């Protein structure tokens, strides 16, 4: 496994832990059930675990899903001063995740492997 994929896996785990901490403990929702919000934010991040035997495919799935979290982070950073730091961390983790996936594809292509 490429080191950049390990970085992507760490960013994926960090993004999952951030959602648990953010919506479950640090800034729980006031208008919705915290359990519902956690289900909406954490469950999609757990779905790519089904493809974990192929790390590149799992990271591709979570990379696509992370676009939602990127948009959420931008929205929160723009609108809420209370959760701005959490939102910036979310943005950073999504960029790290997508960047590691892209770097892994580039390295594989440079070595002469297929990018499928």
Secondary structure, 3 states (H helix, E strand, C coil): CCHHHHHHHHHHHHHHHHHHHHHHHHCCCCCCCHHHHHHHHHHHHHHHHHHCCCHHHHHHHHHHHHHHHHHHHHHHHHHCCCCHHHHHHHHHHHHHHHHHHHHHHHHHHHCCCCCC
